[in-house]
Structure formats: C-alpha cells, structure tokens
Amino acid sequence: MTTMRCSLCKKKDATIHYTEVVDNALQKIHLCEACASEKGINIELPFSFSDIMSALTQGLQALQAGGEQAPATPTLSCPLCGLTLAQLVKQGRLGCQQCYTVFDRALRDIVRSVQKTPQHVGKHPAGTHSGQAAPLRIAELELALAKAVAEERYEDCAPLRDELRRLKTGAEAAP
C-alpha cells in the first residue's frame, strides 16, 4: 500500500485528508499533522472514536429492539431509496439524502446519546465567523429577559438588556 505525501510540504506522509467544494469543484487536500496545524486545522477530538462507535452501536441496537430511544415502527422505510429501519440497523449507514428526514427521530436520539444535544455548542474551526451563534444567543437572552420581567426580577433585566443590545448591534455590523 502506498502512502500519500503532504500536499504542502511534500516531505511527510499525509495523515489528514481534507475535502472541500470550491466553485462547484471538489478539491482534496492531503496534509501531514504539522502542515494541518500551521493551517489552523484542529486535529484533536474532544471525544474518542470508540465512544462514538459504542454510542452508535447501542443506539442502533435500541432501534432494532424497539427500545424507548426511538419508538419507530419496524416497517419504516425511505420512499426514495427503499432503505428500511432493519437495514439501517444492520448496515449502520443511510441510503440517500431522504433517509435523514425519514429516520430523523432515530438519528437525533443516537446523536444525543453521543453529544447530549443535536445543536452544535462547542468549538468552531479557526477563521470561522464567531457571530454564527449570535442569533441563538439573542433568542435565549430575549426569553430570559421576558421571564425576568414577568417574575419582576428587574435587577436581572439590565445585564440581559445590555448583552442583547451588544449582540444585536454586532449582528447588524456583520456582513
């Protein structure tokens, strides 16, 4: 088996394989750990691969057993590709893009068992716009402010109001 060399330094073996779409063209980049680190690509995972596989296996087994995690009917199948729930459990992968919708509840339960929430709340890659989480935070603050007003906790309202203003003006200034 031949190993790939790093696309940048051309000296070390590539251990990180990065794929992106640029102008509707697929671009594959193969990097060594040093070059990936220089480019700001974080290769450290906050969880182990065995944890993910274990959680996925348990989730799929719960589906097969008809457990509480996903009370889906065993005859559930994708109208586009025909994949059934039993086949999903056996193969461990989806058949097409429509499967994400058909098996949505089951997949969300499996993801929750791995990371506790289906919404990303962790780190963002270097160089991404940090304001992407602003709309979610604004919504949370608006709810907290409304609750504080309803409960007449006016001392809590001012800091919430100030943070809301700061986020909203920052969101308006962003492109």
C-alpha positions in Angstrom: 0.0 0.0 0.0 1.4 3.4 -1.0 1.2 6.4 1.3 0.3 9.9 0.2 2.7 12.7 0.7 1.6 16.0 2.2 0.2 18.4 -0.5 2.1 21.4 1.1 5.5 20.3 2.3 5.7 17.2 0.1 8.0 15.6 2.7 5.9 13.8 5.3 3.2 11.3 5.0 -0.3 12.8 4.8 -2.5 11.8 7.8 -5.2 14.4 7.4 -7.4 14.3 4.3 -9.4 17.4 3.8 -12.1 17.8 1.1 -13.9 21.0 0.2 -16.1 22.2 -2.6 -14.8 25.4 -4.3 -16.8 26.9 -7.2 -18.7 23.6 -7.6 -15.4 21.7 -7.9 -14.3 19.1 -5.4 -10.9 19.8 -4.1 -9.0 17.3 -2.0 -6.0 18.3 0.1 -3.8 15.8 1.9 -1.8 17.2 4.9 0.7 16.0 7.4 0.0 16.9 11.1 2.5 19.7 11.1 1.1 21.4 8.0 -2.5 20.9 9.2 -1.6 22.6 12.5 0.1 25.5 10.6 -3.1 26.0 8.6 -5.2 26.1 11.8 -6.9 22.7 11.3 -7.5 21.3 14.8 -7.0 17.5 14.7 -7.7 16.9 18.4 -11.1 15.4 19.0 -12.9 16.2 22.3 -14.1 12.6 22.4 -12.7 9.2 21.4 -13.7 7.4 18.3 -14.6 4.3 20.3 -17.1 6.4 22.4 -18.9 7.4 19.1 -18.9 3.9 17.8 -20.2 2.5 21.1 -23.0 5.0 21.3 -24.0 4.4 17.7 -24.0 0.7 18.1 -26.1 1.0 21.3 -28.5 3.4 19.5 -28.9 1.1 16.5 -29.4 -1.9 18.8 -32.1 0.0 20.7 -33.8 0.7 17.4 -33.7 -2.9 16.4 -35.1 -3.9 19.8 -37.8 -1.2 19.6 -36.5 0.4 22.7 -37.6 3.7 24.2 -34.9 5.7 22.4 -36.7 5.7 19.1 -40.2 4.1 19.1 -40.2 3.9 15.3 -42.2 1.3 13.5 -40.1 -1.6 12.3 -41.6 -1.2 8.8 -40.5 2.4 8.5 -38.7 2.8 5.1 -37.4 5.5 2.9 -39.7 6.3 -0.1 -36.7 7.3 -2.3 -34.2 4.5 -1.9 -36.3 1.9 -0.1 -33.9 1.6 2.9 -35.8 0.0 5.9 -35.2 0.6 9.6 -33.9 -3.0 9.8 -31.4 -2.4 7.0 -30.3 0.8 8.7 -29.6 -1.1 11.9 -27.8 -3.9 10.1 -25.7 -1.6 7.8 -25.2 1.4 10.1 -25.5 3.9 7.3 -28.1 5.7 5.3 -29.0 5.1 1.7 -29.8 8.6 0.4 -30.5 12.2 1.4 -34.2 11.5 2.1 -33.2 8.9 4.8 -32.2 11.8 7.0 -35.8 13.0 7.0 -37.4 9.6 7.3 -35.2 8.4 10.1 -34.8 11.9 11.7 -36.1 11.0 15.2 -34.0 7.8 15.5 -30.9 9.7 14.3 -31.4 12.6 16.7 -31.7 10.2 19.6 -28.4 8.5 18.6 -26.6 11.8 18.2 -28.0 13.0 21.6 -26.5 9.8 23.2 -23.1 10.8 21.8 -23.0 14.5 22.4 -26.0 15.3 24.6 -27.6 17.8 22.1 -28.3 17.9 18.4 -27.3 21.5 18.2 -23.5 22.3 18.0 -22.4 24.3 21.0 -18.7 23.5 21.1 -15.7 25.0 19.4 -15.7 26.4 15.9 -12.8 26.0 13.5 -10.2 28.8 13.4 -11.1 31.5 11.0 -14.9 31.0 11.1 -17.2 33.8 11.9 -17.8 33.7 15.7 -21.1 35.5 15.3 -22.8 32.5 13.8 -24.0 31.6 17.3 -25.3 35.1 17.9 -28.9 34.5 16.7 -29.3 31.6 19.1 -27.8 33.6 22.0 -30.1 36.5 21.2 -33.2 34.3 21.3 -32.0 32.8 24.6 -31.5 36.3 26.1 -34.9 37.5 24.9 -36.6 34.6 26.6 -34.6 35.2 29.8 -35.4 38.9 29.7 -39.1 38.2 29.2 -39.1 35.7 32.1 -37.2 38.1 34.4 -39.7 40.9 33.6 -42.7 38.5 34.2 -41.2 37.4 37.5 -40.4 41.1 38.4 -36.7 40.4 38.8 -35.8 43.8 37.5 -32.2 43.7 38.8 -31.6 40.8 36.4 -33.1 42.7 33.4 -30.4 45.4 32.9 -27.5 43.0 32.3 -29.7 40.9 29.9 -30.8 44.0 28.1 -27.2 45.3 27.7 -25.9 42.0 26.3 -28.9 41.9 23.9 -28.0 45.4 22.6 -24.4 44.4 22.3 -25.2 41.3 20.3 -27.8 43.0 18.1 -25.5 45.8 17.2 -22.7 43.4 16.5 -25.0 41.3 14.3 -26.1 44.3 12.3 -22.5 45.4 11.7 -21.5 41.9 10.5 -21.8 41.3 6.7 
